[in-house]
């Protein structure tokens, strides 16, 4: 019985010592690290800005309004540019004031831009020529980004814009529309 009692006491002491050591590690009183961790330094970089232009036709000549956009991902830059373009043309009376930009998406290859509005870009009473000038204005504005974008689609509620004069079910090629007028 004496031998069993000694073994029981020995096991209890070992278990107690293991528990104490485990607790010290668990609560980080004892650490294996010998070198203190280096402080993490995060440097904030100054934002980089990109210039772009909003093009529009006034008095039968193309006008250019320069803007500056903070460089981010292409989709965010395109969204900001489209917001500026829409606001500017609405202020100039070239587009209806009650149009809202719903979403701007860039495809995964970053060569197609999908621009969705809540209404058609075109007044009921404007001519086909005026509509093509709006499309050309948009193409020239997108081209001013000097990005990989090659074409864009006009959407209303994420569906192709329906117009009786212009087929908006196919993308508009930026290179074509920038030199058309």
N, CA, C and O of each residue as an XYZ file, in Angstrom:
724
protein
N       0.812     -1.176      0.000
C       0.000      0.000      0.000
C       0.865      1.253      0.000
O       0.501      2.273     -0.586
N       1.979      1.167      0.644
C       2.911      2.263      0.721
C       3.440      2.634     -0.658
O       3.631      3.808     -0.974
N       3.670      1.613     -1.465
C       4.174      1.822     -2.823
C       3.115      2.517     -3.665
O       3.464      3.388     -4.461
N       1.863      2.181     -3.530
C       0.764      2.787     -4.290
C       0.614      4.249     -3.880
O       0.374      5.126     -4.709
N       0.765      4.487     -2.564
C       0.634      5.845     -2.065
C       1.739      6.740     -2.616
O       1.470      7.889     -2.968
N       2.953      6.256     -2.700
C       4.074      7.009     -3.250
C       3.837      7.309     -4.728
O       4.114      8.415     -5.193
N       3.326      6.327     -5.462
C       3.057      6.520     -6.895
C       1.953      7.560     -7.092
O       2.025      8.385     -8.002
N       0.944      7.514     -6.246
C      -0.164      8.459     -6.324
C       0.325      9.872     -6.025
O      -0.074     10.820     -6.701
N       1.172     10.020     -5.035
C       1.728     11.335     -4.698
C       2.621     11.827     -5.834
O       2.568     13.003     -6.192
N       3.431     10.954     -6.397
C       4.310     11.324     -7.509
C       3.495     11.779     -8.710
O       3.814     12.800     -9.319
N       2.467     11.054     -9.054
C       1.608     11.429    -10.183
C       0.900     12.759     -9.914
O       0.730     13.569    -10.825
N       0.495     12.980     -8.682
C      -0.176     14.227     -8.328
C       0.769     15.405     -8.466
O       0.386     16.460     -8.970
N       2.007     15.227     -8.017
C       3.009     16.300     -8.114
C       3.320     16.602     -9.573
O       3.414     17.771     -9.948
N       3.482     15.585    -10.397
C       3.764     15.767    -11.821
C       2.580     16.461    -12.504
O       2.773     17.367    -13.314
N       1.365     16.038    -12.180
C       0.175     16.649    -12.772
C       0.054     18.102    -12.357
O      -0.295     18.956    -13.173
N       0.341     18.390    -11.090
C       0.280     19.765    -10.592
C       1.330     20.630    -11.280
O       1.042     21.753    -11.694
N       2.546     20.107    -11.400
C       3.621     20.860    -12.062
C       3.268     21.105    -13.531
O       3.484     22.205    -14.040
N       2.732     20.102    -14.211
C       2.343     20.264    -15.617
C       1.227     21.288    -15.742
O       1.228     22.090    -16.676
N       0.277     21.274    -14.817
C      -0.824     22.245    -14.837
C      -0.331     23.659    -14.629
O      -0.783     24.585    -15.302
N       0.609     23.833    -13.684
C       1.171     25.161    -13.421
C       1.926     25.666    -14.648
O       1.757     26.819    -15.046
N       2.744     24.826    -15.243
C       3.512     25.223    -16.438
C       2.566     25.544    -17.587
O       2.750     26.544    -18.281
N       1.570     24.716    -17.790
C       0.589     24.979    -18.847
C      -0.131     26.308    -18.600
O      -0.332     27.085    -19.533
N      -0.517     26.568    -17.358
C      -1.195     27.822    -17.019
C      -0.311     29.027    -17.276
O      -0.772     30.049    -17.784
N       0.978     28.904    -16.920
C       1.899     30.016    -17.170
C       2.024     30.316    -18.663
O       2.049     31.481    -19.057
N       2.101     29.288    -19.485
C       2.168     29.508    -20.931
C       0.838     30.059    -21.457
O       0.802     30.954    -22.301
N      -0.244     29.496    -20.932
C      -1.565     29.906    -21.410
C      -1.825     31.392    -21.143
O      -2.351     32.099    -22.002
N      -1.466     31.846    -19.985
C      -1.676     33.251    -19.638
C      -0.468     34.118    -19.978
O      -0.387     35.272    -19.556
N       0.454     33.567    -20.731
C       1.615     34.254    -21.284
C       2.535     34.845    -20.220
O       3.145     35.893    -20.432
N       2.632     34.177    -19.087
C       3.614     34.596    -18.087
C       5.008     34.113    -18.476
O       6.011     34.755    -18.165
N       5.053     32.984    -19.153
C       6.315     32.432    -19.624
C       6.197     32.305    -21.130
O       5.270     31.672    -21.636
N       7.119     32.896    -21.835
C       7.084     32.854    -23.293
C       8.353     32.202    -23.811
O       9.412     32.307    -23.192
N       8.246     31.539    -24.929
C       9.408     30.929    -25.544
C      10.220     31.942    -26.328
O      11.388     31.707    -26.635
N       9.604     33.065    -26.650
C      10.305     34.040    -27.475
C      11.458     34.657    -26.692
O      11.318     35.027    -25.526
N      12.587     34.755    -27.358
C      13.728     35.404    -26.727
C      13.943     36.788    -27.337
O      14.580     37.643    -26.722
N      13.415     37.014    -28.545
C      13.552     38.298    -29.223
C      12.195     38.989    -29.188
O      11.201     38.403    -29.616
N      12.133     40.200    -28.696
C      10.843     40.878    -28.675
C      10.362     41.147    -30.107
O      11.178     41.395    -30.995
N       9.052     41.099    -30.336
C       8.564     41.345    -31.696
C       8.844     42.782    -32.119
O       8.794     43.706    -31.307
N       9.138     42.948    -33.396
C       9.395     44.280    -33.924
C       8.089     45.049    -34.036
O       7.064     44.473    -34.401
N       8.108     46.302    -33.738
C       6.862     47.078    -33.874
C       6.466     47.179    -35.343
O       7.314     47.352    -36.219
N       5.200     47.070    -35.588
C       4.680     47.132    -36.949
C       4.481     48.594    -37.314
O       3.731     49.313    -36.654
N       5.152     49.025    -38.362
C       5.049     50.406    -38.803
C       4.263     50.430    -40.110
O       4.665     49.816    -41.098
N       3.151     51.137    -40.106
C       2.338     51.263    -41.303
C       2.476     52.692    -41.795
O       2.105     53.649    -41.115
N       3.016     52.803    -42.988
C       3.185     54.132    -43.567
C       1.991     54.438    -44.447
O       1.607     53.641    -45.304
N       1.424     55.582    -44.225
C       0.328     56.017    -45.091
C       0.925     56.686    -46.302
O       1.736     57.606    -46.197
N       0.504     56.204    -47.460
C       0.983     56.798    -48.694
C       0.044     57.916    -49.098
O      -1.171     57.827    -48.924
N       0.614     58.935    -49.622
C      -0.202     60.031    -50.123
C      -0.979     59.530    -51.334
O      -0.429     58.799    -52.159
N      -2.245     59.910    -51.455
C      -3.020     59.441    -52.605
C      -2.434     59.965    -53.908
O      -1.914     61.079    -53.980
N      -2.532     59.144    -54.917
C      -2.063     59.519    -56.249
C      -3.284     59.940    -57.042
O      -4.320     59.277    -57.005
N      -3.159     61.024    -57.744
C      -4.289     61.551    -58.498
C      -4.056     61.391    -59.987
O      -2.925     61.440    -60.471
N      -5.146     61.199    -60.694
C      -5.118     61.044    -62.140
C      -6.012     62.129    -62.731
O      -7.105     62.398    -62.234
N      -5.529     62.732    -63.783
C      -6.374     63.732    -64.430
C      -7.192     63.053    -65.520
O      -6.741     62.110    -66.170
N      -8.385     63.549    -65.696
C      -9.284     63.064    -66.744
C     -10.029     64.287    -67.258
O      -9.889     65.387    -66.724
N     -10.803     64.083    -68.279
C     -11.537     65.198    -68.871
C     -12.966     64.792    -69.154
O     -13.262     63.637    -69.463
N     -13.837     65.765    -69.039
C     -15.221     65.593    -69.456
C     -15.359     66.355    -70.763
O     -15.096     67.556    -70.833
N     -15.773     65.641    -71.791
C     -15.941     66.262    -73.102
C     -17.422     66.461    -73.380
O     -18.257     65.625    -73.034
N     -17.726     67.579    -74.006
C     -19.100     67.873    -74.402
C     -19.062     68.827    -75.580
O     -18.076     69.533    -75.792
N     -20.141     68.842    -76.340
C     -20.188     69.713    -77.506
C     -21.038     70.934    -77.198
O     -22.176     70.829    -76.742
N     -20.451     72.091    -77.460
C     -21.144     73.350    -77.237
C     -20.810     74.268    -78.410
O     -19.644     74.434    -78.771
N     -21.835     74.854    -78.992
C     -21.669     75.740    -80.152
C     -20.903     75.047    -81.284
O     -20.038     75.649    -81.920
N     -21.231     73.792    -81.522
C     -20.661     72.972    -82.603
C     -19.170     72.713    -82.467
O     -18.516     72.354    -83.446
N     -18.622     72.890    -81.273
C     -17.215     72.542    -81.045
C     -17.119     71.736    -79.755
O     -17.926     71.893    -78.838
N     -16.121     70.880    -79.712
C     -15.907     70.070    -78.515
C     -15.227     70.901    -77.454
O     -14.229     71.574    -77.711
N     -15.780     70.845    -76.261
C     -15.229     71.535    -75.102
C     -14.686     70.476    -74.141
O     -15.153     69.337    -74.120
N     -13.706     70.870    -73.360
C     -13.089     69.934    -72.419
C     -13.064     70.565    -71.032
O     -12.617     71.699    -70.860
N     -13.542     69.825    -70.064
C     -13.527     70.250    -68.671
C     -12.620     69.279    -67.923
O     -12.956     68.103    -67.787
N     -11.467     69.758    -67.433
C     -10.515     68.881    -66.757
C     -10.948     68.640    -65.310
O     -11.413     69.551    -64.625
N     -10.785     67.393    -64.864
C     -11.050     67.033    -63.478
C      -9.899     66.166    -62.972
O      -9.115     65.635    -63.758
N      -9.813     66.035    -61.666
C      -8.783     65.202    -61.042
C      -9.483     64.160    -60.170
O     -10.372     64.480    -59.380
N      -9.061     62.907    -60.334
C      -9.667     61.792    -59.609
C      -8.563     61.043    -58.875
O      -7.494     60.793    -59.431
N      -8.830     60.688    -57.625
C      -7.873     59.892    -56.856
C      -7.761     58.510    -57.494
O      -8.771     57.868    -57.782
N      -6.533     58.061    -57.711
C      -6.302     56.751    -58.328
C      -6.686     55.647    -57.358
O      -6.225     55.606    -56.217
N      -7.528     54.766    -57.834
C      -7.938     53.594    -57.083
C      -8.068     52.474    -58.101
O      -7.396     52.484    -59.132
N      -8.921     51.522    -57.816
C      -9.188     50.481    -58.798
C      -9.947     51.100    -59.966
O     -10.629     52.113    -59.804
N      -9.828     50.495    -61.128
C     -10.438     51.034    -62.338
C     -11.940     51.220    -62.175
O     -12.491     52.215    -62.647
N     -12.601     50.297    -61.527
C     -14.050     50.402    -61.355
C     -14.418     51.640    -60.533
O     -15.372     52.343    -60.869
N     -13.677     51.909    -59.472
C     -13.963     53.078    -58.648
C     -13.672     54.375    -59.400
O     -14.421     55.345    -59.286
N     -12.588     54.388    -60.164
C     -12.247     55.565    -60.962
C     -13.319     55.801    -62.024
O     -13.734     56.937    -62.249
N     -13.763     54.730    -62.675
C     -14.808     54.853    -63.694
C     -16.107     55.361    -63.078
O     -16.794     56.187    -63.679
N     -16.446     54.882    -61.898
C     -17.650     55.351    -61.214
C     -17.567     56.846    -60.931
O     -18.513     57.584    -61.205
N     -16.445     57.294    -60.387
C     -16.281     58.719    -60.093
C     -16.342     59.557    -61.368
O     -16.957     60.623    -61.388
N     -15.705     59.075    -62.423
C     -15.729     59.809    -63.688
C     -17.146     59.896    -64.247
O     -17.556     60.953    -64.728
N     -17.897     58.798    -64.190
C     -19.272     58.810    -64.700
C     -20.162     59.730    -63.869
O     -21.050     60.388    -64.412
N     -19.934     59.781    -62.565
C     -20.704     60.697    -61.723
C     -20.426     62.143    -62.102
O     -21.348     62.951    -62.218
N     -19.146     62.466    -62.296
C     -18.776     63.827    -62.716
C     -19.379     64.160    -64.080
O     -19.919     65.248    -64.282
N     -19.280     63.210    -65.012
C     -19.811     63.427    -66.362
C     -21.314     63.692    -66.315
O     -21.800     64.647    -66.920
N     -22.044     62.845    -65.597
C     -23.495     62.987    -65.513
C     -23.876     64.319    -64.862
O     -24.730     65.037    -65.384
N     -23.264     64.651    -63.748
C     -23.573     65.909    -63.058
C     -23.268     67.116    -63.938
O     -24.048     68.066    -63.993
N     -22.130     67.072    -64.625
C     -21.739     68.207    -65.461
C     -22.723     68.402    -66.617
O     -23.174     69.520    -66.863
N     -23.057     67.320    -67.327
C     -23.980     67.454    -68.447
C     -25.393     67.823    -67.991
O     -26.121     68.491    -68.725
N     -25.784     67.402    -66.803
C     -27.082     67.821    -66.270
C     -27.066     69.314    -65.932
O     -28.040     70.019    -66.199
N     -25.982     69.795    -65.355
C     -25.873     71.217    -65.049
C     -25.894     72.066    -66.312
O     -26.431     73.174    -66.310
N     -25.314     71.553    -67.385
C     -25.286     72.287    -68.653
C     -26.598     72.155    -69.429
O     -26.766     72.796    -70.467
N     -27.527     71.332    -68.938
C     -28.824     71.167    -69.591
C     -28.809     70.222    -70.780
O     -29.743     70.220    -71.581
N     -27.759     69.418    -70.906
C     -27.656     68.483    -72.032
C     -28.319     67.148    -71.730
O     -28.621     66.381    -72.644
N     -28.543     66.872    -70.464
C     -29.199     65.638    -70.033
C     -30.301     66.002    -69.051
O     -30.211     67.019    -68.363
N     -31.346     65.174    -68.982
C     -32.394     65.437    -67.990
C     -31.831     65.427    -66.571
O     -30.974     64.605    -66.248
N     -32.302     66.321    -65.740
C     -31.793     66.457    -64.373
C     -32.157     65.290    -63.461
O     -31.463     65.051    -62.473
N     -33.194     64.582    -63.756
C     -33.666     63.551    -62.828
C     -33.075     62.169    -63.099
O     -33.595     61.178    -62.586
N     -32.019     62.074    -63.878
C     -31.355     60.787    -64.120
C     -30.381     60.516    -62.985
O     -29.629     61.398    -62.568
N     -30.406     59.279    -62.491
C     -29.514     58.874    -61.408
C     -28.629     57.735    -61.916
O     -29.107     56.795    -62.552
N     -27.344     57.836    -61.626
C     -26.402     56.769    -61.960
C     -26.573     55.664    -60.929
O     -26.300     55.867    -59.746
N     -27.027     54.487    -61.378
C     -27.260     53.372    -60.454
C     -25.985     52.601    -60.149
O     -25.677     52.332    -58.988
N     -25.252     52.250    -61.185
C     -24.080     51.410    -60.982
C     -23.156     51.508    -62.189
O     -23.600     51.702    -63.320
N     -21.876     51.370    -61.924
C     -20.859     51.293    -62.965
C     -20.044     50.044    -62.684
O     -19.497     49.882    -61.593
N     -19.964     49.165    -63.669
C     -19.215     47.916    -63.504
C     -18.171     47.787    -64.606
O     -18.408     48.159    -65.755
N     -17.029     47.261    -64.237
C     -15.973     46.942    -65.194
C     -15.872     45.431    -65.227
O     -15.856     44.788    -64.178
N     -15.804     44.845    -66.439
C     -15.722     43.384    -66.513
C     -14.373     42.894    -66.011
O     -13.459     43.684    -65.776
N     -14.265     41.604    -65.853
C     -13.068     41.008    -65.250
C     -11.809     41.241    -66.091
O     -10.706     41.296    -65.547
N     -11.964     41.375    -67.400
C     -10.813     41.638    -68.270
C     -10.455     43.117    -68.297
O      -9.436     43.497    -68.875
N     -11.266     43.940    -67.691
C     -11.107     45.387    -67.605
C     -11.056     46.057    -68.976
O     -10.289     46.993    -69.203
N     -11.896     45.550    -69.887
C     -11.983     46.231    -71.177
C     -13.403     46.645    -71.531
O     -13.606     47.310    -72.547
N     -14.387     46.274    -70.727
C     -15.775     46.676    -70.959
C     -16.327     47.371    -69.726
O     -16.093     46.956    -68.592
N     -17.063     48.433    -69.981
C     -17.662     49.224    -68.916
C     -19.173     49.170    -69.078
O     -19.688     49.408    -70.171
N     -19.884     48.862    -68.006
C     -21.343     48.803    -68.015
C     -21.853     49.932    -67.124
O     -21.549     49.980    -65.932
N     -22.626     50.837    -67.711
C     -23.094     52.017    -67.004
C     -24.614     51.945    -66.921
O     -25.302     51.996    -67.940
N     -25.129     51.828    -65.709
C     -26.563     51.675    -65.507
C     -27.157     52.934    -64.874
O     -26.678     53.420    -63.849
N     -28.209     53.447    -65.509
C     -28.935     54.615    -65.014
C     -30.335     54.178    -64.601
O     -30.760     53.063    -64.902
N     -31.045     55.060    -63.913
C     -32.413     54.728    -63.538
C     -33.415     55.104    -64.633
O     -34.562     54.659    -64.595
N     -32.996     55.915    -65.607
C     -33.842     56.325    -66.739
C     -32.971     56.446    -67.979
O     -31.744     56.374    -67.901
N     -33.602     56.625    -69.095
C     -32.873     56.817    -70.349
C     -32.090     58.124    -70.309
O     -32.525     59.104    -69.704
N     -30.944     58.125    -70.953
C     -30.130     59.334    -71.047
C     -30.734     60.372    -71.995
O     -30.358     61.544    -71.949
N     -31.641     59.961    -72.829
C     -32.097     60.816    -73.910
C     -33.472     61.418    -73.616
O     -34.389     60.718    -73.184
N     -33.602     62.735    -73.858
C     -34.903     63.387    -73.821
C     -35.766     62.780    -74.919
O     -35.242     62.271    -75.910
N     -37.057     62.828    -74.753
C     -37.969     62.325    -75.800
C     -37.811     63.127    -77.086
O     -37.926     62.578    -78.182
N     -37.550     64.412    -76.956
C     -37.596     65.306    -78.112
C     -36.251     65.519    -78.811
O     -36.205     66.235    -79.812
N     -35.172     64.937    -78.334
C     -33.894     65.235    -78.978
C     -33.693     64.387    -80.236
O     -34.243     63.294    -80.373
N     -32.906     64.918    -81.118
C     -32.667     64.248    -82.407
C     -31.652     63.118    -82.250
O     -30.972     63.002    -81.231
N     -31.573     62.299    -83.278
C     -30.591     61.213    -83.296
C     -29.184     61.791    -83.262
O     -28.294     61.231    -82.621
N     -28.981     62.906    -83.945
C     -27.666     63.558    -83.940
C     -27.271     63.969    -82.523
O     -26.124     63.771    -82.121
N     -28.192     64.529    -81.774
C     -27.905     64.919    -80.397
C     -27.615     63.685    -79.530
O     -26.762     63.736    -78.644
N     -28.310     62.601    -79.782
C     -28.057     61.365    -79.034
C     -26.649     60.842    -79.327
O     -25.932     60.412    -78.423
N     -26.266     60.888    -80.603
C     -24.920     60.416    -80.946
C     -23.852     61.332    -80.355
O     -22.760     60.865    -80.033
N     -24.143     62.620    -80.205
C     -23.193     63.520    -79.560
C     -23.036     63.176    -78.077
O     -21.939     63.282    -77.529
N     -24.112     62.772    -77.439
C     -24.034     62.353    -76.032
C     -23.179     61.084    -75.905
O     -22.344     60.973    -75.007
N     -23.401     60.142    -76.809
C     -22.609     58.896    -76.790
C     -21.144     59.200    -77.073
O     -20.255     58.645    -76.428
N     -20.894     60.080    -78.038
C     -19.520     60.457    -78.349
C     -18.879     61.193    -77.178
O     -17.698     60.995    -76.890
N     -19.647     62.035    -76.506
C     -19.153     62.737    -75.320
C     -18.729     61.736    -74.252
O     -17.675     61.880    -73.633
N     -19.547     60.742    -74.048
C     -19.241     59.708    -73.052
C     -17.999     58.917    -73.465
O     -17.143     58.631    -72.627
N     -17.895     58.565    -74.735
C     -16.730     57.810    -75.223
C     -15.443     58.617    -75.051
O     -14.430     58.079    -74.606
N     -15.478     59.886    -75.397
C     -14.289     60.734    -75.250
C     -13.912     60.889    -73.774
O     -12.732     60.909    -73.423
N     -14.916     60.998    -72.931
C     -14.670     61.126    -71.494
C     -14.025     59.855    -70.943
O     -13.067     59.931    -70.172
N     -14.538     58.698    -71.328
C     -13.956     57.426    -70.869
C     -12.539     57.272    -71.410
O     -11.650     56.800    -70.702
N     -12.326     57.668    -72.665
C     -10.995     57.563    -73.266
C      -9.978     58.439    -72.538
O      -8.786     58.130    -72.533
N     -10.437     59.527    -71.925
C      -9.511     60.415    -71.225
C      -8.861     59.745    -70.014
O      -7.843     60.225    -69.515
N      -9.437     58.644    -69.540
C      -8.822     57.897    -68.432
C      -7.517     57.234    -68.836
O      -6.679     56.928    -67.988
N      -7.347     57.016    -70.124
C      -6.187     56.298    -70.654
C      -6.032     54.956    -69.949
O      -4.973     54.626    -69.416
N      -7.115     54.200    -69.963
C      -7.151     52.893    -69.305
C      -7.264     51.793    -70.355
O      -7.127     52.037    -71.553
N      -7.514     50.595    -69.883
C      -7.658     49.445    -70.780
C      -9.068     49.326    -71.349
O      -9.335     48.418    -72.137
N      -9.973     50.220    -70.968
C     -11.362     50.134    -71.436
C     -11.448     50.346    -72.934
O     -10.866     51.284    -73.479
N     -12.187     49.455    -73.597
C     -12.335     49.509    -75.048
C     -13.767     49.754    -75.489
O     -13.998     50.239    -76.597
N     -14.731     49.427    -74.640
C     -16.142     49.578    -75.021
C     -16.990     49.809    -73.781
O     -16.568     49.544    -72.655
N     -18.197     50.309    -74.017
C     -19.117     50.525    -72.910
C     -20.534     50.233    -73.367
O     -20.855     50.301    -74.554
N     -21.364     49.911    -72.406
C     -22.784     49.669    -72.670
C     -23.599     50.596    -71.796
O     -23.272     50.831    -70.633
N     -24.677     51.123    -72.380
C     -25.607     51.962    -71.651
C     -26.777     51.107    -71.200
O     -27.396     50.412    -72.006
N     -27.075     51.160    -69.920
C     -28.127     50.335    -69.339
C     -29.124     51.212    -68.578
O     -28.794     52.299    -68.103
N     -30.342     50.705    -68.481
C     -31.358     51.302    -67.624
C     -31.860     50.179    -66.728
O     -32.388     49.176    -67.208
N     -31.692     50.354    -65.436
C     -32.017     49.303    -64.456
C     -31.340     47.975    -64.829
O     -31.957     46.912    -64.760
N     -30.093     48.053    -65.214
C     -29.246     46.893    -65.506
C     -29.680     46.115    -66.756
O     -29.264     44.973    -66.953
N     -30.499     46.722    -67.581
C     -30.911     46.150    -68.866
C     -30.476     47.133    -69.961
O     -30.371     48.330    -69.694
N     -30.219     46.655    -71.192
C     -29.819     47.589    -72.244
C     -30.841     48.718    -72.434
O     -32.052     48.494    -72.427
N     -30.323     49.916    -72.601
C     -31.167     51.084    -72.829
C     -31.968     50.867    -74.111
O     -31.416     50.439    -75.124
N     -33.240     51.153    -74.069
C     -34.098     50.974    -75.237
C     -34.343     52.346    -75.851
O     -34.822     53.262    -75.182
N     -34.010     52.475    -77.126
C     -34.219     53.724    -77.848
C     -34.661     53.378    -79.261
O     -34.176     52.411    -79.849
N     -35.577     54.166    -79.805
C     -36.085     53.850    -81.139
C     -35.132     54.256    -82.251
O     -35.338     53.867    -83.400
N     -34.088     55.032    -81.942
C     -33.152     55.461    -82.982
C     -31.781     54.798    -82.896
O     -31.121     54.591    -83.914
N     -31.360     54.470    -81.692
C     -30.007     53.940    -81.498
C     -30.092     52.569    -80.837
O     -30.796     52.384    -79.844
N     -29.360     51.611    -81.408
C     -29.341     50.253    -80.858
C     -28.349     50.196    -79.701
O     -27.138     50.260    -79.917
N     -28.844     50.080    -78.501
C     -27.994     50.038    -77.311
C     -27.831     48.617    -76.777
O     -27.356     48.423    -75.658
N     -28.222     47.624    -77.575
C     -28.071     46.229    -77.158
C     -26.668     45.702    -77.431
O     -26.306     44.620    -76.969
N     -25.888     46.457    -78.172
C     -24.502     46.090    -78.456
C     -23.603     47.164    -77.843
O     -24.023     48.312    -77.704
N     -22.382     46.807    -77.479
C     -21.510     47.801    -76.845
C     -21.057     48.884    -77.836
O     -20.964     48.647    -79.040
N     -20.786     50.046    -77.310
C     -20.234     51.143    -78.096
C     -18.717     51.085    -77.973
O     -18.186     51.071    -76.862
N     -18.017     51.052    -79.099
C     -16.557     50.980    -79.091
C     -15.986     52.373    -78.928
O     -16.267     53.270    -79.724
N     -15.194     52.546    -77.907
C     -14.667     53.854    -77.542
C     -13.818     54.450    -78.662
O     -13.960     55.630    -78.980
N     -12.943     53.652    -79.259
C     -12.063     54.161    -80.311
C     -12.872     54.701    -81.497
O     -12.486     55.701    -82.101
N     -13.974     54.055    -81.829
C     -14.824     54.496    -82.931
C     -15.534     55.801    -82.593
O     -15.525     56.739    -83.391
N     -16.139     55.864    -81.432
C     -16.947     57.026    -81.066
C     -16.110     58.246    -80.732
O     -16.619     59.365    -80.793
N     -14.843     58.071    -80.382
C     -14.018     59.245    -80.086
C     -13.610     59.993    -81.348
O     -13.342     61.194    -81.295
N     -13.560     59.306    -82.472
C     -13.164     59.974    -83.712
C     -14.351     60.237    -84.637
O     -14.184     60.829    -85.703
N     -15.549     59.801    -84.236
C     -16.711     59.946    -85.098
C     -17.060     61.406    -85.330
O     -17.389     61.787    -86.453
N     -16.997     62.212    -84.317
C     -17.330     63.644    -84.439
C     -16.160     64.490    -84.047
O     -16.246     65.717    -84.084
